[in-house]
Amino acid sequence: MGKGERDGANAYSNKHPVALNTTYALIKDLGNFDMVLHRGDMSYANGYISQWDQFLAQMEPITSKVPYMVARYSTDYGMFHFCVADAEHDWRIGTEQYAFIERYLASANRHKQTWLIFAAHRVLGYSSNKWYGLEGSFEEPMGREHLQRLWQKYKVDIAIFGHVHNYERVCPIYQILNRISIFSLAFYVVLASAHLVKDDYPITEQPLSKIAIHRSVLALHDEASINAYPTVLGLKGKDVEWVTVELKHPKPSNDDWIGVFSPAKFNASTCYFESDDSKQQVPYICSAPIKYTFANYSNPGYAKTGKSRIKFQIINQRADFSFALFSGGLSNPKLVAYSNFISFANPKAPVYPRLALGKSWNEMTVTWTSGYNINEATPLVSWGVKGERAMLTPAGTLTFHQNSMCGSPASTVGWRDPGFIHTSFLKDLWPNTKYFYKMGHKLTNGTYIWSKKKFSFTSPPYPGQESLQRVVIFGDLGKAERDGSNEYNNYQPGSLNTTDQLINDINNIDVVFHIGDIVYSNGYISQWDQFTSQVEPIASAVPYMIASGNHERDVPGSGSFYDGNDSGGECGVPAETTFYVPAENRAKFWYSADYGMFHFCVADTEHDWREGSEQYKFIEKCLASVDRKNQPWLIFAAHRVLGYSSDLYYAFEGSFAEPQGRESLQKLWQKYKVDIAFYGHVHNYERSCPVYEEQCVNSEKSHYSGTVNGTIHVVVGGAGAHLSEFSDINTTWSLYKDHDFGFVKMTAFNQSSLLFEYKKSRDGKVYDSFAISRDYKDVLACVHDGCEPTTLAS
């Protein structure tokens, strides 16, 4: 529960926000209960001994009236018999505590003490908590493995746990076999919602990680079958096709699922092993599927009929495909049947172009993926203006290998060959000109393989040119599945809506900035192809600029600023290879970009940004380099919130931003008069007032004219991933919040007028907006901590 402060001091508002509420409720109800069982994490003193006295004072009205039970013991109260374990000491078979637990469970006289209660702090039973879900156990590892037989043997009625800060009740349950719960008399409760602290685990879990593919066993059934058609895809030049899968299983279950594998042969010959990772022990199958769905997805009666027909959307990923039927659920997969192989007519074809701004204003880069290495074919782009002779420009070729990954699952079950990534630099473009292009490969025999169609883009305007210029910006999009398989409904629920809104409006967009958490592949490399296919209608038509986020970069011991494994072992390699950015070193993902009247400074929050760091020097140089007469709209962007956010987690930190986020940077934003700073990471939308040092410096809310005096901070991380909760605290600098999926569009009409619009992904309508109208003298005006030095000399 923890302690709270009645005077509003240190703990009440930011550490144990409802501790006093729980205490008040118990005091108010004192005449209606006889005993209190507080299962661990009592005062949260955490080494500050004075807090124990304060906790005792807080609880005195309760503890002075009824027994207040803590620690390990066995006790009786009327018809109740309590057996309370200590989860901080070993409970497994053979230990002193295991003997204690069995002795006291056995000692209950169930005729007189009909209610047998087990209690412990950590969850030794069952919990849907995200942390435990990531462990794959949905409990404290090894929690129930040893104890559940005792609970069943002695018919424990209810098991109560703390540690997880929420409430959950499960059905009467004994052992989980293939996701089917078998009835017993044991009943489990997680009960510990007296306070809430920050969850440092990832907000979302990659769906493919739910599959324990390393545990799969061979259990082929002669009467089970699975068939896929058509067998040859892409005969009309398409890179995306629908495939029908028909299956039969004589012993069906609602836990049966279908995995899509590519390459089609997925046996142990493709394994990669490291001795220090249990997931790398030799299984029959050691590569995760590229997607999956349950066999009953299109036929709710599958468990009775044993028959189903399912449609999958398949994209060209440079290899053949097969479909496998598994029983045993995702946790204990048993291969029952596998299909025929299917393939694209040319699996190596050039696919999924993505444009990016180059290092100069009149340069556009074209990046694509293929199965052709440079010893097989020369990559090139054919491009030019309609009616004129096309030019041929060669491309550079990159790839990465399994030993380039920094950890599991990217280096193990999540690995898939990424093919070859080619980038061509189209230079000396005329401004505002429509160019047509196609990607190709010249084979060693002199023939050419071209992309499925011609694409087009409009070249950027000259820096400072006054014309209509439209920028879309968002973070945390992720990928989704149009066929309803693994991810669309449960992982990135807003991703397709956002993607489709941008596709529908593509003729009114000039450049897109996706500021981190691109795919959420989290070590499952196949997902990068699927994401580039999803955004192709956007990225092939306008520059698609990305930033690095935690789900691209972070791996412990790999040089990232944060020491988590949010990238699933990728350590930035797929991101910096799959997409081009005009950085001096793509491993250090910070860069500047110009688009007409806009100047962008894009930071990399997964590397140190603090004063004195290499990145800090880049940020100041980028901000200082802009000619505000010609490029009046100065934009800062980064993944994590370095400015301001009312996110629940940040509120618990007490900083309302990434810790140390704005401490070093706010003086730069103010000195160089940054107009808007954008962030992702937090999956919602929020706009601040023009702010400096946590104070609003302009009282206007929807139309700013003249000198703005500070930077407007915008969180726009709600493009696709599961939404983040806001704190209940109403901060003075927050003007608009929206707990929904959406993106931002900025329109510069000229050097004096800018329109900002926040649109929801579900309907594309504007829900928040403001305008800035100003002259050049307003940009030059002196503001607090943003004045040019002057002299008294004449």
Secondary structure, DSSP 8 states (H G I E B T S, - for coil): -----TTS-TTTTTTSTTHHHHHHHHHHTGGG-S-EE--S--S--TT-THHHHHHHHHHHHHHTTS-EE-SSEEEEETTEEEEE--TTS--STTSHHHHHHHHHHHT--TTT--EEEEEESS-SS----HHHHHHTSSSSTTHHHHHHHHHHHTT--EEEE-SSSSEEE--S-EEEETTEEE--S-EEEEE--S------S-SS--GGGG--GGG-EE---TT-EEEEE-SEE-TTS-SEEEEEEEEE-SS--TT-EEEEESSS--SGGG----TT-GGGS--S--S--SEEEETTSS-TTHHHH-EEEEEEEEE--SS-BEEEEEESTTTS-EEEEE---BEESSTT--EEEEEEE-SSTT-EEEEEEES--TTTEEEEEEEE-TTS--EEEEEEEE---GGGS-STTTTTTT-----EEEEEEE-S--TT-EEEEEEEEEETTS-EEE-SS-EEEE----TT--S-EEEEEE-------TT--TTTTTT-TTHHHHHHHHHHTGGG-SEEEEES--S--TT-THHHHHHHHHTHHHHTTS-EEEE--HHHH--TTTT-SS-S-TTTT-TTHHHHHHS----SBTTB--EEEEETTEEEEE--TTS--STTSHHHHHHHHHHHT--TTT--EEEEEESS-SS---BHHHHHHTSSSSTTHHHHHHHHHHHTT--EEEE-SSSSEEEEEEEETTEE----SSEEES---SEEEEEE--SSS----B-S---TTEEEEE-S-EEEEEEE-SSSEEEEEEEETTT--EEEEEEEE--HHHHHS-BTTB-----S--
